[in-house]
Amino acid sequence: MANAIRTRVGAHNLSQPQIDGLRKAFAAIEGFKDNRGFQFLAGLHGLPAWYCWHHQQNRHSSRHMQLFLPWHRAYLYTLERSLRDVVPETMLPWWDWTLRPPRQNGIPKVYSDPAPNPLLKFHMRLNTPQGIIDRDTTRNPGPASGLPTQADVDDCLNRPDWLDFCLALEDVHDNVHGWVSGDMGQVSTAAFDPVFWAHHTMIDRIWWLWQVKYGNGDIPPDLLDVVLAPFNFKVRDVLNVHNLGYDYAAVRRRITITGV
């Protein structure tokens, strides 16, 4: 973990040098063949490793636990570290799907520009029980009007109960995956689409906005020491993003997270 606080910004506000750095870093890790590579890291979510937590379930555990938000925060941090090994100033941007830029299909331009663009798609190579997957990721987005609105985000942020907030935000999250469709619409392959990471950075940002408002609310104490496998983090380790060395552009106020 780093002491210096770096800032994640919206994909819609990236400068050209930030876009160039982000694309350079993604292009590099998409070519790595080891555990720093995009193929390996994306494969931790669904196929082939299945470590993700969704709706309190995980294929490696018989317990039902609300780890969706902490697990994905550790996941984003891990990929961001790999990107920063290539371009040190790189930070994951968030995709604010509440915005409706004119003449755009809802997906940020930096992620939808045609090739050459490592943020547009990724070539998956996977062995599955159903056969070999060896193809580019695909998308089939619906009308931009089908994306969540600021009112949907506000509804989540106005829920002070941890479990209630998590359930509402996860539903919003699911709707975006379904809206993008294609590989993003399948848990098994979603993380192989580069826009997955911008979407989940938005989800992480909303959680941080909620934490600025409520602290840690009523997160069950028995969750705090649960290990977020396969990462070397417990839940308590990821509750304060400043301890992970980052902040969000619209969340400048330093806060003290209680109960950890």
N, C-alpha and C positions, 0 to 999 in steps of 0.2 A: 504494500500500500504506500502511496506517496503522500507527502505533506503538502505540496503545492496543490491548490484547488484549480482545476481546469474547468472550462465551461462548455457544456453541450448546448448547441443552438438548433433552431428549427431548420429543417431541410430547405424551407422556403426562404431562409435568410442567409444561406451559405454564400460566402464570397467566392470568386473564381479560384483564388489560391486554395481555399478550403475544399472546393469541389475537386480540384486537381489532386490535392493530397489524399483525399478520401478515395478517389478512383485509383490512384497509384497504389495505396495500401491494400485495397481490396484485390486489385489485379495480382499483386504479389502473393497474398496468402491463398488466393484461389489456385496458385500454381504450386504451393508447398505440398509435399507428400507426407509430412510428419504430423505430430499432434499440435503443431501451430497452424496447420492449414485449414482452409475453409471447409474442405470435404470432411475432415475429421471433426471439426467443431460443430458444423451443421448436423452431422450425424449423431451427436449426443442427444439431440432433442427428440426426434422420432427414430426413423430407420438410420442405422441399425441398432443403436444403443438403448433408446427408449428411456432416457432419464428424466424427461420432462414431467412436471406436476401440473395437472389440469383437473379442475373440479374435484380437488382433494384426493386425487388418485395418482398412483405411480406404479408402473409395472414391476418395480424392484421392491415394493413394500406392500404388506397386507394392511397397513394402517391407513386410515382416512385422516389427512391433515391438510390444513389450508396453507400450502406452501407455494402456491402459484406465483405470487408476487416476489417473495424472497428468492425462490429458485431462479426465476428469470432475471432478477437483478444480478445475481452471481454469474449467470450465463452471459449477459451483456458485457459485464466487466471483463470476463475472460477473453471474449472475442476482441474487445477494445484493446486489451493489452497486446494481443497478437498484431493488431493493426499498428499500434504505436511502436512496436519493435521495428517496423518498416519506415513509418513516417511519424516521428515522435510527437508532433503537434496534432495528430489526428484524433478527433473525438466523434463518437457516433452521434449523428443528428436525429432529431425526432420528426416523424411525419405527422403533422397536425391535420388529421383528416376532417376536422371541423371547417377548414377553409375550403372555399370553392373558387379557385383561380379561374378566370375566364378562359375559355378555349382549351382547358386541360381536362383530362378524363378523371381527375381526382387523385391520381398517383403523382407524387412530385416529379417535376421535369428531370431532376438529376437522376432519378431512378427509372425514367421512361424514355429518355433519349435513345435513339437507335445506336447500334454498334458503330464504332468500338466503345463499349461502355460496360465495365464489369459489374455495374449496379443494375443492369437491365435483366440479366439472367445468369444462370450458372449451369454448367454441364455436370449432371449427376452421374456417378458410377456406383451402383449398389447391387449387391446380391441379396435377393429376398426369397422367402419361401415360394412366392408366386412367380419368380423368374428374375432375370437381370434387368435393371433399370440403367440405361445408357443413353441419356438424352438431355437436352436443355430443359430448364424449368419453364413453365408456361403460366400465363395469367389470362383471365377472362373477366375483367372487371365489369360491373354493372354501371348504371347511370350514377353520376356523382351525387345525385339527390338521395341515393340509398345509403350514404355513409352517415355515421353518427354525427350529431350536432353538438354545439356548445351546451345546449340545454341538457343533452344526455350526460355530458361531462359534469355539469353543475349538479345534476341529480346525484351522481356518484359522490361528489365532494361534499354534499350536504348530508351524508349519512355518517354519523359519528361512531356507529358500531362497526368494529373491525370486520366481523364476518359479513354483515350486511353490505358494507362497502366493497369487500372483495368479491362477493357474488355478483353485485351490480356491475362492477368494472370488468369482471371476467365475461359477463354477457356482452358488454360493449365490444370487448376484445374479440370475442367469437364472431360478432357480426362483421367486423372488418375482414377477418380471415375469409368468411363466406363471401363477402362482397368482391374481394380480389379474385377468389375462385382459383381454378387451376391448381397448382401445387400448394399455394397458400391455403387452399380450402381443405387440405388433408394434413392432419397432425404428423403423419409419417414423413412427409416431404416439405413441410412449410418452411423450415429453417434454411433450406437450400436456396430459397428465393431471397436475394439480397434485401428486398424491401421488408422482409420479416423483421430485420434488425431495426429499421427505422420505426416500424409499427410498435415493436415492443419497447423501444426507447420512449415513445409517446406514452405507453402504458406506465412505464417506470416513472416518467415525469408526473403523471397524474397522481400516482401513489405518493411521490414526494410532496406535491402540493397538498395532499391530504395530511401528510405528516407535519407539514408546516402549520397546518390548522389545528390538528388534534394531537400532535406528538405520536406516540405509539398506541394511543387509544387503549383498547382492551385486548391486545394480542395475548392469547393464552400463554402464561409463563412456561408451560411445559413444551412450547414450541421453540423457545429461545436457544436451547442447546441441541436442537436437531441438526444433523450434518446435511448440507445441501449437496449430496453426492451427484456427480463425481468430483465436485469442487472442494477445495480445502477451506470451506467456510461453514460456520454455523449460522443459524438465522440471526442471532444477535450481532454477528460480524457485518451484516449488510444493512442494518436498519438505518444507519446514518450515512448518506452518500458522501458527506464531507470526509468521513474516515476512509472512503474509497478513492478520495482525491478528485471528486468532480462535483459540479453543481449544474443547475439549469439556468439559462439566460433570464428567464422570467421569475426565478426564485432566488433572489439575492440575499434575503435575510438569513443570517446564521441562526440556527436553532439548537437547543439542547434536547436530545431525544432521551426521554425518561424510561425507566423500567427495564434497563439492560445492564 
